[in-house]
Amino acid sequence: MTIRPGAVVAVTGSGSGIGLATCERLLAEGAVVHGADVAPAPPSLAEHERYRHTQLDVTDTAAVGAWIDGVVAA
């Protein structure tokens, strides 16, 4: 995967598994990552300067819409 440094990326399921691994890889590539998960930010990402976490239930469409609006505005 090649990501332009500073690219802004939104990832759901960032708390574990594939979502967490995706966030870690994107951060390693230089992206600014906005992660969302029902759980708090994972310790491995919580203090990263280019990681922004939102605790969010993706079944709540209004909350997801607000999150995406925030990512776009960032």
Contacts in CASP RR format, 6 or more apart in sequence:
PFRMAT RR
TARGET T0000
AUTHOR 0000-0000-0000
METHOD contacts of the structure
MODEL  1
MTIRPGAVVAVTGSGSGIGLATCERLLAEGAVVHGADVAPAPPSLAEHER
YRHTQLDVTDTAAVGAWIDGVVAA
1 25 0 8 1.000
1 26 0 8 1.000
1 29 0 8 1.000
2 29 0 8 1.000
3 9 0 8 1.000
3 26 0 8 1.000
3 29 0 8 1.000
3 30 0 8 1.000
3 31 0 8 1.000
4 31 0 8 1.000
5 29 0 8 1.000
5 30 0 8 1.000
5 31 0 8 1.000
6 30 0 8 1.000
6 31 0 8 1.000
6 32 0 8 1.000
6 50 0 8 1.000
7 30 0 8 1.000
7 31 0 8 1.000
7 32 0 8 1.000
8 31 0 8 1.000
8 32 0 8 1.000
8 34 0 8 1.000
8 71 0 8 1.000
8 74 0 8 1.000
9 26 0 8 1.000
9 31 0 8 1.000
9 32 0 8 1.000
9 33 0 8 1.000
9 34 0 8 1.000
10 33 0 8 1.000
10 34 0 8 1.000
10 35 0 8 1.000
10 36 0 8 1.000
10 67 0 8 1.000
10 68 0 8 1.000
10 71 0 8 1.000
11 19 0 8 1.000
11 22 0 8 1.000
11 23 0 8 1.000
11 26 0 8 1.000
11 33 0 8 1.000
11 34 0 8 1.000
11 35 0 8 1.000
11 36 0 8 1.000
12 19 0 8 1.000
12 35 0 8 1.000
12 36 0 8 1.000
12 37 0 8 1.000
12 56 0 8 1.000
12 58 0 8 1.000
13 19 0 8 1.000
13 20 0 8 1.000
13 35 0 8 1.000
13 36 0 8 1.000
13 37 0 8 1.000
13 58 0 8 1.000
14 20 0 8 1.000
14 22 0 8 1.000
14 23 0 8 1.000
14 33 0 8 1.000
14 35 0 8 1.000
14 36 0 8 1.000
14 37 0 8 1.000
14 41 0 8 1.000
14 42 0 8 1.000
14 45 0 8 1.000
14 53 0 8 1.000
15 23 0 8 1.000
15 37 0 8 1.000
15 39 0 8 1.000
15 41 0 8 1.000
15 42 0 8 1.000
15 45 0 8 1.000
16 37 0 8 1.000
16 39 0 8 1.000
16 42 0 8 1.000
20 42 0 8 1.000
20 44 0 8 1.000
20 45 0 8 1.000
23 33 0 8 1.000
23 35 0 8 1.000
23 45 0 8 1.000
23 51 0 8 1.000
24 44 0 8 1.000
24 45 0 8 1.000
26 33 0 8 1.000
27 33 0 8 1.000
27 45 0 8 1.000
27 48 0 8 1.000
27 50 0 8 1.000
27 51 0 8 1.000
30 50 0 8 1.000
31 50 0 8 1.000
32 50 0 8 1.000
32 52 0 8 1.000
32 74 0 8 1.000
33 45 0 8 1.000
33 48 0 8 1.000
33 50 0 8 1.000
33 51 0 8 1.000
33 52 0 8 1.000
34 52 0 8 1.000
34 53 0 8 1.000
34 54 0 8 1.000
34 67 0 8 1.000
34 71 0 8 1.000
34 74 0 8 1.000
35 51 0 8 1.000
35 52 0 8 1.000
35 53 0 8 1.000
35 54 0 8 1.000
36 53 0 8 1.000
36 54 0 8 1.000
36 55 0 8 1.000
36 56 0 8 1.000
36 58 0 8 1.000
36 64 0 8 1.000
36 67 0 8 1.000
37 53 0 8 1.000
37 55 0 8 1.000
37 56 0 8 1.000
38 55 0 8 1.000
38 56 0 8 1.000
38 57 0 8 1.000
38 58 0 8 1.000
39 55 0 8 1.000
40 46 0 8 1.000
40 53 0 8 1.000
40 55 0 8 1.000
41 51 0 8 1.000
41 53 0 8 1.000
41 55 0 8 1.000
45 51 0 8 1.000
45 53 0 8 1.000
46 53 0 8 1.000
52 74 0 8 1.000
54 67 0 8 1.000
56 63 0 8 1.000
56 64 0 8 1.000
56 67 0 8 1.000
57 63 0 8 1.000
58 64 0 8 1.000
END
